[in-house]
Amino acid sequence: MEELIKQVSERTGISREQAQTAVETVLTHVKKALPDSISSQLDAVLGGGAGAVGDLSSRAGDIVGGLGGMLGGKKD
């Protein structure tokens, strides 16, 4: 999650603390809208520290597929 906070701060020009608040607010909102299985995967990826980017790549298909199914897209 630190990398996401850093990117938000750099891209928007806001402080790290403001970026952290923004990221946490958005993630809380998104996780409430997701099924528990996908929300827990998101938690695992964001809490993964240095390996989070690789973990995100390996789980991206599952997460995106789940979101597509939620939104009425093609289900495998």
Protein Blocks (a to p, Z undefined) as FASTA:
>chain_A
ZZmmmmmmmmnopafklmmmmmmmmmmmmmmmpcfklmmmmmmmmmnommlmmmmmmmmm
mmmmmmmmmnopacZZ
